[in-house]
Amino acid sequence: MLRSALNALALTAVLAGAAIAAAPRVEKAEPPNWWAGHSVATVRMLIRGSGFAAARVISPSAGLKVGGVRANAAGDHLFFDIAIAKDARPGKYEFRIETAAGSTAFDWGLLPELSPRDPKDEVTSDDIIYLIMTDRFADGDERNNKEVDRKNPRGWHGGDIRGVISRLDYLKELGITAIWLTPWYDNPDEPNTCAQPWCPYTNYHGYHAIDYYGVENHFGTMADLRELVSEARKRGIKVIQDQVANHVGVQHEWVKRPPLPNWFSPFKQNTFNDSVLFSPNASPAERDILLRGWFNEFLPDLNQDEPEVSRYLIQNALWWIGMTGIDGIRQDTIQYMPRTFIRDWSTAILRQYPNFYLVGEVLEMDSAHLAFFQGGKTGWDGIDTKLPSVFDFNLWEASRDVFTGKKPASALRDVLKYDGLYPNRYRLTTLTANHDIDRFMSTPGATLEGAMMHMAFALAVRGIPQIYYGDELAMTGGHDPENRKDFPGGFRGDERNAFTREGRTADEQRMFFDVREWIELRKKSPALRQGRTVDIEYGNDVYVFARIAAGQIYVVGVNRSAETEQTKFDAGVIGLDTESNRCRPEGGASTIPISNQGGIDGTISLSLPGRTVIAYECFAVER
């Protein structure tokens, strides 16, 4: 038996020696290209393959200088820098990798310098964002419908990028100026299996990346993405990518062959005790579980504290912007990554693209916690994340609860009173719902009127409003996956087409019309888009506030009760110092007479129709 063991060891040694001696082989080079004149002038390459032990990398050009060569212990990943000289000429280059056992080559592209971004393409509070779950919106190319099963709520349904392109005119009709698509990275084709009630489930949502540089084959191609951005821009619509730097899918090749031993955090279940991320009093060990813990066994947690991981992810974000021309990035689960990484990621993107829209998902109903992650001030840890925007989930929850009767109308003001905590409250992203929370109409106590008020408030308040697909039709949908239903009319065989007026129910059309009217009002009103907020009255059923900017004054009245209410206040509260003032009803004004709104004694009296959010434009008049 001893001889057999020794023979086995000898054979293992021979095989190991042969592996070490094998010629280098390249499977994948990332990033596959870069740009001349870029703010990142030294690109860190990651090559996957084999036989890289003690490798040298030979550059084909003096303008592309190689440095920092590093192979991992297994010899199956190779890191090195390409320093791009200012006079390097764009073109296709062949880099060689040499070892004592042989050599190989791979092609790499240096693209022409990127054109400066047009300031009008930046996402601001002038915009209306529309969140689309690509697989559930519209099927524009049935050739990529692999294993589609629309009866399975957790299966692939066939929506794709060309489907979104085909519905851009609908979005323009609604008044949308920006679309956010859930992740389009390549994800596993095979479903995930487990002992939980939600298994098996497919990766239709896009959050289990297996290739950060690939496009999901169910959705289309890079050419489709670039066409989407081009066609959207023709219609005045911007495109926002959903990125996921926190984790990958367990089927990623890295999980079997990690580039470095510390590429991933060791498996430890995340406790989701999120308050420790915000609290300066939390123990490092407790905080570490949040930053390094896995969401579940299917989502290995990337270690952004490893500089190679951080650099890879930052370059990847920049690569997608350059390759597609997108106008913004939503970063998934951003609070579970180190704040140093958030800072470095944001800084690198904003250096190349000043004022670029970056919004992080911090799913917390606590304004102080949310403000801790918005950039613009230094936190207790000495870090400014530089992150321009976070989603205002606290205001979303208050709005949902107010308009389903669970909280008084004053709860809206009770959230907005914390606006001073934010470095820039006007860059917060407000929302009506998203793919991780129940739709409004499936919340206990919801009514169509409540949904209309919830939407109107989101479009009247400060920040950048984001609508979830189908909310403009008052779609229903409780917990995942019910909140991710197909858009009616987006797929072959649908009984009706809600993209058209003829295909909508009476309630859907009523909701659609009201949303479109409020969007149009916001677009034409600097005060609603950019104005400061002034509280006027707040109580159980009524919340009245003003938005004031650029010489324009809008007074917004929320009235949850069934009866018309009256509000009266001094005109000076909203900056009108004249005796005679008039207020013209705009949004939500169908039941209000144009006359008799205002005052002649230095006060203003306004009617607030029941179960309505109404906006008045107020101004001084000469007597």
Residue pairs with C-beta under 8 A, 6 or more apart in sequence:
19 50
19 51
19 75
20 51
20 53
20 75
20 101
21 100
21 101
22 50
22 51
22 101
22 102
23 51
23 99
23 101
23 102
23 103
23 104
24 49
24 50
24 51
24 52
24 55
24 97
24 98
24 99
24 101
24 102
24 103
24 104
25 49
25 50
25 51
25 104
26 47
26 48
26 49
26 97
26 104
26 105
26 106
27 48
27 49
27 50
28 47
28 48
28 49
29 45
29 46
29 47
29 48
29 106
29 108
30 45
30 46
30 47
30 48
30 212
30 213
30 312
30 316
31 43
31 45
31 213
31 315
31 316
31 319
32 108
32 109
32 213
33 108
33 109
33 110
33 111
34 40
34 43
34 82
34 84
34 109
34 110
34 111
34 319
35 110
35 111
35 112
35 113
35 114
35 322
36 84
36 88
36 89
36 90
36 110
36 111
36 112
36 113
37 86
37 113
37 114
38 84
38 113
38 114
38 318
38 322
38 352
39 348
39 351
39 352
40 315
40 318
40 348
40 352
41 83
41 84
41 86
42 81
42 82
42 83
42 84
43 81
43 82
43 84
43 315
44 68
44 79
44 80
44 81
44 308
44 311
44 312
44 315
45 78
45 79
45 80
45 81
45 82
45 108
46 77
46 78
46 79
46 259
46 308
46 312
47 77
47 78
47 79
47 80
47 97
47 106
48 76
48 77
48 253
48 257
48 259
49 76
49 77
49 78
49 104
50 75
50 76
51 75
51 99
51 101
51 102
52 71
52 72
52 75
52 76
52 77
52 78
52 97
52 99
53 71
53 75
53 99
54 71
54 99
54 100
55 69
55 71
55 78
55 97
55 98
55 99
56 69
56 97
56 98
56 99
57 66
57 69
57 78
57 80
57 95
57 96
57 97
57 98
58 66
58 95
58 96
58 97
58 98
59 65
59 66
59 82
59 93
59 95
60 93
60 94
60 95
60 96
61 88
61 89
61 93
62 85
63 84
63 85
63 87
63 88
63 89
64 82
64 83
64 84
64 85
64 88
64 93
64 110
65 81
65 82
65 83
65 85
66 80
66 81
66 82
66 83
66 95
67 80
67 81
67 83
68 79
68 80
68 81
69 78
69 79
69 80
70 78
70 79
70 80
71 77
71 78
71 79
72 78
72 259
72 260
73 261
74 257
76 257
77 257
77 259
77 260
78 97
79 259
79 308
82 108
84 110
88 110
89 110
90 109
90 110
90 111
90 112
91 109
91 110
92 107
92 108
92 109
93 107
93 108
93 109
93 110
94 105
94 106
94 107
94 108
95 105
95 106
95 107
95 108
96 103
96 104
96 105
97 103
97 104
97 105
97 106
111 322
114 322
117 353
117 356
119 355
121 233
121 238
121 327
122 327
122 355
122 356
122 357
123 129
123 178
123 238
123 240
123 327
123 328
123 357
123 464
124 357
124 427
124 464
125 426
125 427
125 462
125 463
125 464
125 529
125 530
126 177
126 523
126 529
126 530
127 177
127 178
127 238
127 464
128 175
128 176
128 177
128 178
128 459
128 465
128 466
128 467
128 519
128 522
128 523
129 176
129 177
129 178
129 179
129 180
129 240
129 429
129 464
129 465
129 466
129 467
130 171
130 174
130 176
130 178
130 179
130 180
130 466
130 467
130 469
131 179
131 180
131 182
131 431
131 434
131 435
131 466
131 467
131 468
131 469
132 164
132 179
132 180
132 181
132 182
132 469
133 159
133 182
133 205
133 435
133 469
133 484
134 159
134 160
134 161
134 163
134 164
134 181
134 182
134 184
134 206
134 219
135 156
135 157
135 158
135 159
135 160
135 182
135 204
135 205
135 206
135 218
135 219
136 157
136 159
136 204
136 469
136 484
136 485
136 486
136 487
136 490
137 159
137 163
137 164
137 167
137 469
137 486
137 487
137 490
138 159
138 160
138 163
138 164
138 166
138 167
138 487
138 489
138 490
138 491
138 499
139 145
139 157
139 158
139 159
139 160
139 163
139 490
139 491
139 492
140 160
140 161
140 162
140 163
140 164
140 165
140 166
141 160
141 161
141 162
141 163
141 220
141 224
142 158
142 492
144 160
144 217
144 218
144 219
144 220
145 156
145 158
145 218
146 156
146 189
146 217
146 218
147 155
147 156
147 189
147 202
148 155
148 156
148 157
148 158
149 155
149 156
149 157
150 157
150 158
150 486
150 491
152 202
153 481
153 482
153 484
153 485
154 198
154 200
154 201
154 202
154 204
154 481
155 191
155 201
155 202
155 204
156 202
156 204
156 218
157 204
157 486
157 491
158 218
158 491
159 219
159 486
159 490
159 491
160 218
160 219
160 220
160 224
161 181
161 184
161 219
161 220
161 224
161 225
161 227
161 228
162 220
162 224
163 490
164 179
164 181
164 228
165 224
165 227
165 228
165 231
167 490
167 499
168 231
168 232
168 235
168 237
169 235
170 499
171 179
171 235
171 237
172 235
172 236
172 237
173 516
174 472
174 512
174 515
174 516
174 519
175 516
175 519
175 520
175 523
176 237
176 467
176 519
177 236
177 237
177 238
178 237
178 238
178 239
178 240
178 327
178 328
179 232
179 237
179 238
179 239
179 240
180 240
180 241
180 242
180 328
180 330
180 466
181 239
181 240
181 241
181 242
182 205
182 206
182 207
182 242
182 435
183 205
183 206
183 207
183 209
183 216
183 241
183 242
183 243
183 244
183 332
184 206
184 215
184 216
184 219
184 225
184 241
184 242
185 206
185 209
185 210
185 211
185 212
185 214
185 215
185 216
185 244
186 209
186 210
186 211
186 214
186 215
186 216
186 217
187 203
187 206
187 207
187 208
187 209
187 210
187 216
187 249
188 203
188 208
188 210
188 249
188 251
189 217
190 251
191 199
191 200
191 201
191 202
191 203
192 199
192 200
192 201
192 202
192 203
192 208
192 250
192 298
193 199
193 200
194 200
194 297
194 298
203 249
204 218
205 435
205 484
206 216
206 242
207 244
207 299
207 332
208 248
208 249
208 250
208 251
208 298
208 299
209 244
209 248
209 249
209 252
210 248
210 249
210 251
210 252
210 253
211 252
212 248
212 312
212 313
212 316
213 316
213 319
215 221
215 222
215 224
215 225
222 323
222 324
225 324
226 323
226 324
226 325
228 239
229 239
229 324
229 325
229 326
230 325
232 238
232 239
233 325
238 327
238 328
239 324
239 325
239 326
239 327
239 328
240 326
240 327
240 328
240 329
240 330
240 357
240 359
241 320
241 324
241 326
241 328
241 329
241 330
242 329
242 330
242 332
243 316
243 317
243 320
243 329
243 330
243 331
243 332
244 331
244 332
244 333
245 302
245 304
245 313
245 316
245 317
245 331
245 332
245 337
245 341
245 345
246 301
246 302
246 332
246 333
246 334
246 336
246 337
247 294
247 295
247 299
247 300
247 301
247 302
247 333
248 254
248 255
248 299
248 300
248 302
249 298
249 299
250 297
250 298
250 299
250 300
252 300
254 263
254 264
254 300
255 264
255 300
258 264
259 308
260 306
260 308
260 309
262 303
262 306
263 302
263 303
263 306
263 308
263 309
264 300
264 301
264 302
264 303
265 292
265 293
265 294
265 300
265 301
265 302
265 303
266 292
267 294
267 297
267 300
268 289
268 292
268 293
268 294
269 293
269 294
269 296
270 289
270 290
270 293
270 294
270 295
270 301
270 336
271 286
271 289
271 290
271 293
272 290
273 286
273 289
273 290
274 290
274 335
274 364
274 369
275 282
275 366
275 369
276 282
276 283
276 286
276 287
276 290
277 287
277 290
277 291
277 335
277 336
277 369
277 372
278 366
278 368
278 369
278 372
280 380
280 381
290 335
290 336
291 336
291 337
291 338
292 301
292 303
293 301
293 336
294 300
294 301
295 301
295 333
301 336
302 309
302 313
303 309
304 310
304 313
304 337
304 338
304 341
305 338
305 340
305 341
310 341
310 344
310 345
313 341
313 345
314 344
314 345
314 348
314 349
317 329
317 345
317 348
317 349
318 348
318 349
318 352
320 326
320 329
321 329
321 349
321 352
321 353
321 356
327 356
327 357
328 356
328 357
328 358
328 359
329 349
329 356
329 357
329 358
329 359
330 359
330 360
330 361
331 345
331 358
331 359
331 360
331 361
332 361
333 361
334 342
334 360
334 361
334 362
334 373
334 387
334 390
335 360
335 361
335 362
335 364
335 373
339 373
339 379
339 381
339 383
339 385
340 383
342 360
342 373
342 385
342 386
342 387
343 375
343 383
343 384
343 385
343 386
346 358
346 375
346 385
346 386
346 387
346 388
347 386
349 356
349 358
350 356
350 358
350 386
350 388
356 388
357 388
357 389
358 387
358 388
358 389
359 387
359 388
359 389
359 390
359 391
359 429
360 373
360 385
360 387
360 389
360 390
360 391
361 390
361 391
362 369
362 370
362 373
362 390
362 391
362 393
363 391
363 393
363 436
364 370
364 393
364 394
365 393
365 394
365 397
366 394
367 392
367 394
367 415
367 418
367 419
367 421
367 422
368 418
368 421
370 390
370 391
370 392
370 393
370 394
370 422
370 428
371 418
371 421
371 422
371 423
372 379
373 385
373 387
373 390
374 385
374 387
374 388
374 389
374 390
374 422
374 423
374 424
374 427
374 428
375 384
375 385
375 386
375 387
375 388
375 423
376 384
376 386
376 423
376 424
377 384
377 423
378 384
379 385
388 424
388 427
389 427
389 428
389 429
389 464
390 428
390 429
391 428
391 429
391 430
391 431
391 434
391 466
392 428
392 429
392 430
392 431
392 463
393 431
394 415
394 418
395 412
395 415
395 416
395 430
395 461
395 463
396 430
396 431
396 432
396 433
396 437
396 458
398 407
398 411
398 412
398 414
398 415
399 412
399 454
399 457
399 458
400 440
400 443
400 454
401 407
401 411
402 408
402 409
402 411
402 412
402 558
402 560
403 440
403 446
403 450
403 451
403 453
403 454
403 457
403 560
404 440
404 443
404 444
404 445
404 446
404 450
405 445
405 450
405 560
406 445
408 539
408 540
408 541
409 538
409 539
409 540
409 541
409 542
409 543
409 558
409 559
409 560
410 538
410 539
410 540
410 543
412 457
412 538
412 543
412 558
413 535
413 538
413 543
413 545
416 461
416 462
416 533
416 535
416 545
419 425
419 462
419 533
422 428
425 462
425 463
426 462
426 463
426 530
427 463
427 464
428 462
428 463
428 464
429 463
429 464
429 465
429 466
430 458
430 461
430 462
430 463
430 464
430 465
430 466
431 458
431 465
431 466
431 467
431 468
432 440
432 454
432 455
432 458
432 465
432 466
432 467
432 468
432 471
433 439
433 440
433 468
433 471
433 483
434 466
434 468
435 468
435 480
435 483
435 484
436 480
436 483
437 483
438 477
438 478
438 479
438 483
439 468
439 470
439 471
439 475
439 476
439 477
439 478
439 483
440 446
440 450
440 451
440 454
440 471
440 474
441 448
441 451
441 474
441 475
441 476
441 477
442 476
442 477
442 478
442 482
442 483
448 474
448 507
448 510
448 511
449 611
449 612
450 611
451 471
451 474
451 511
452 510
452 511
452 514
452 515
452 612
452 613
453 558
453 560
453 611
453 612
453 613
455 467
455 471
455 472
455 511
455 514
455 515
455 518
456 514
456 518
456 587
456 588
456 613
457 558
457 613
458 465
458 467
459 465
459 515
459 518
459 519
459 521
459 522
459 528
459 587
460 518
460 522
460 528
460 547
460 554
460 556
460 587
460 613
460 615
461 533
462 531
462 532
462 533
462 547
465 522
467 515
469 487
470 477
470 485
470 487
471 515
472 511
472 512
472 515
472 516
473 498
473 504
473 508
473 511
473 512
474 507
474 508
474 511
475 485
476 482
476 485
477 483
477 484
477 485
486 494
487 498
487 499
488 494
488 495
488 496
488 497
488 498
488 503
489 496
489 497
489 498
489 499
489 500
489 503
490 499
496 503
496 504
497 503
498 504
498 508
501 509
501 512
504 512
514 588
517 587
518 587
518 588
521 528
521 586
521 587
521 615
522 528
522 529
523 529
525 547
525 552
525 554
525 586
525 615
525 617
526 549
526 550
526 552
527 547
527 548
527 549
527 550
527 552
527 553
527 554
528 547
528 554
528 615
529 549
530 549
530 550
531 546
531 547
531 548
531 549
531 550
531 552
531 554
532 547
532 548
532 549
533 545
533 546
533 547
534 545
534 546
534 547
534 548
534 573
534 574
535 544
535 545
536 544
536 545
536 546
536 555
536 567
536 569
536 573
536 574
537 543
537 544
537 567
537 569
538 544
541 559
541 560
541 561
541 565
542 557
542 558
542 559
542 560
542 561
542 565
542 567
542 608
543 557
543 558
544 555
544 556
544 557
544 558
544 567
544 569
544 606
544 608
545 555
545 556
546 553
546 554
546 555
546 556
546 573
546 574
546 618
547 553
547 554
547 556
548 554
548 574
548 575
552 617
553 574
553 575
553 576
553 617
553 618
553 619
554 586
554 615
554 616
554 617
554 618
555 574
555 583
555 604
555 606
555 615
555 616
555 618
556 613
556 614
556 615
556 616
557 567
557 606
557 608
557 613
557 614
557 615
557 616
558 608
558 613
559 565
559 608
559 609
559 610
559 611
559 612
559 613
559 614
560 611
561 610
561 611
562 610
562 611
563 610
564 607
564 608
564 609
564 610
565 607
565 608
565 610
566 605
566 606
566 607
566 608
567 605
567 606
567 608
568 599
568 603
568 604
568 605
568 606
569 603
569 604
570 602
570 603
570 604
571 577
571 578
571 581
571 599
571 602
571 603
571 604
571 618
572 602
574 604
574 618
576 604
576 618
576 619
576 620
578 602
578 620
578 621
579 600
579 601
579 602
579 623
580 598
580 599
580 600
580 620
580 621
580 622
580 623
581 598
581 599
581 600
581 604
581 618
581 619
581 620
581 621
582 597
582 598
582 618
582 619
582 621
583 597
583 598
583 604
583 606
583 616
583 617
583 618
583 619
584 594
584 597
584 616
584 617
584 618
584 619
585 592
585 594
585 597
585 614
585 615
585 616
586 614
586 615
586 616
586 617
587 613
587 614
587 615
588 609
588 612
588 613
588 614
588 615
589 614
589 615
591 609
591 612
592 607
592 609
592 614
597 605
597 606
597 607
597 616
598 604
598 605
598 606
598 618
598 621
599 605
600 623
604 618
606 616
608 614
